[in-house]
Amino acid sequence: MNKLLAAAGDPEIFNKALSPNIPQDPGGGLAFYIATLWKTVVTVGGIAFIIYLVWGGIEYLTSGGDKGRIDDAQKKITSSVIGICILVASYAITYFIQQVFKINILAPRFPNAL
C-alpha cells in the first residue's frame, strides 16, 4: 500500500498514466512529429483509397449504361489507383533512404510512443 501511495505522488508516473502516447522526453523534436505525421497521412490515405475505389466501383455498377456516369466512375477508380501508387512510392522512397543511409527514419524514439 505504501508503494501505491508513493507512486501516486510521483508526477512522472502520473503524467505517463494520463498520456501514454505523448513522449515525456523532450529529445524527440521535430523529426518525431514529422514521422508521426507521415504515418498518419499514409494511414488516412489508405483508408481514403479503399473508400474512393469502392465508391467508384458502385457508381460504375449502378451507372445503367449512362456514358457520363461511367466516365465519372472510371475517373474515381483511376484517381484512387494513382493515389495508392503515390502512397506506395512514398513508402518505397522512405525505405530506400533508410537502407542507403543505415538510419531508421520512421521508428519511434520512445518505447511508449505510438
Buried (B, 14 or more C-beta within 10 A) or exposed (E): EEEEEEEEEEEEEEEEEEEEEEBEEEEBEEEBEEBBEBEEEBEEBBEBBEEBBEBBBEBBEEBEEEEEBBEBBBEBBEBBBEBBEEBEEBEEEBEEEBEEEEEEEBEBBBEEBE
